[in-house]
Amino acid sequence: MARGSFSAAPAHNAMNTTDTDTLFRPDLLAKYNANGPRYTSYPTALQFRDDFDLADYTRAAADPRAARTDLSLYFHIPFCDTVCFYCGCNKVVTKNRAHARPYLDRLKGEIALQAALFDTTRVVSQLHWGGGTPTFLSHDEIGELMAATREHFRLAPDSYGEYSIEVDPREASPETIAHLRALGFNRLSLGVQDFDPRVQQAINRIQPLEMTRSVMRAARAHGFHSIGVDLIYGLPHQTVESFSRTLDTMLALAPDRLSVFGYAHMPRLFKMQRQMDPATLPSPEVRLAILRRVIERLTDAGYVYIGMDHFALPTDELARAQAQRTLHRNFQGYSTRAECDLIGFGASSIGKVGDVYAQNEKDLPAWSDAIDAGRLAITRGVRLTHDDRLRRDVITQLMCNLELRFDEFDATYGIAFTEVFAPELARLQSFADDGLVSIGARRLGVLAAGRMLVRNIAMVFDRYLGQQTLERFSRTL
């Protein structure tokens, strides 16, 4: 099917005027606009323990039952040439490219340490490089790291594996894109945020349209399977009209996926955000009006509203996975590989192996010291309880498939879902009254108007929220 000639999204994914009118009723916005997790994991990272027992991780890695599942690899490349004022990622801002060499050498050491724990005949069907800016590395360094990965792990063929990399168009030429494809990457994620020059100046990210267009053209020319783009609403100087122009420009470029995140202004946690004048941020009313325009504009253009802040063409693997009920979430967001064990490499990266979450040292010197000493840099984590596993499954099904089929949980966990979760179902009645969910005898479904509030719906099943401050999380709207 030719790009741009795709058919409309399936009816159950469509948003109509009635849905958006319901979603943006002032009383409902006031009721549901709260802080909450994004549920890239359950329990969330706030439940990770500093006294985590590393033996739990090594036992999970060696469990012979895990051999039936594929592996997913995540590499965190923390370096950035310049700082974007909105960014809350773990990063090292430097123009000295020589800083990448010792980090790369240590990553290769960490690959060997992790590979020694796993049955490396297991297929790697997913790989992702994030940051920071992975393309901060030179072409030779990128090739060196991929070669080291292939030396220790068995990557699936291009036709099956999903191998993605976050690309800053300011750091990537068409030659870079060709090099990445030749090394095996087949999916790109591009940071754009906004095309408006005034907004770009305020966030310290000057990125002319032609830079983005050039990268996307190169990616298509070299046969990348999917191109995703990140936009952010709620940034300085944004208006409904200005962001509409950004949307129109982006739709002309026709990415396969769009992530449109709400900016989380947390200057107490992220000092660089203090460089932006808070008086220039759009008001809550304008921010919500921008979000409404995003949902209406993208769904009218034929994109499937996956949920929360993600959209995809019906032909994209993300939309197909949701339609087939195989969509998943991991620490990079929505994923098409549901049952993979995830191994994290690099400072601050998080892995999930069996029922164990494990996070590396966030501090670059501390991570470096551990690898230099010949040991894993894992410093925090948690082993899931039976209740954690059950609730993780519930929350994952809600976030990804937008429904709960009670009989599936009854069969898998040996429970009577409606009895175990009677208090939660009672709390969700107000969501049903507001037209956000439907609750039947054997099924709970998230209605079209509830997709943006799926975090709020999932929070009902989170038993930890009463034990922690919600201020550590971003707003749900």
Helices and strands as residue ranges (DSSP letters): G 11-13, H 17-23, H 26-32, G 45-47, H 54-62, G 64-68, E 71-77, E 79-80, E 92-93, G 97-99, H 100-115, E 123-131, G 134-136, H 139-152, E 154-155, E 162-167, G 169-171, H 174-183, E 187-193, H 197-203, H 209-221, E 226-233, H 240-253, E 257-262, G 271-275, G 278-280, H 284-300, E 304-307, E 310-312, H 317-323, E 328-330, E 333-335, E 341-345, E 350-353, E 356-360, H 364-372, E 378-383, H 386-401, E 403-405, H 406-413, H 417-420, H 422-427, H 429-433, E 437-439, E 443-446, G 448-453, H 454-459, G 465-467, G 470-472
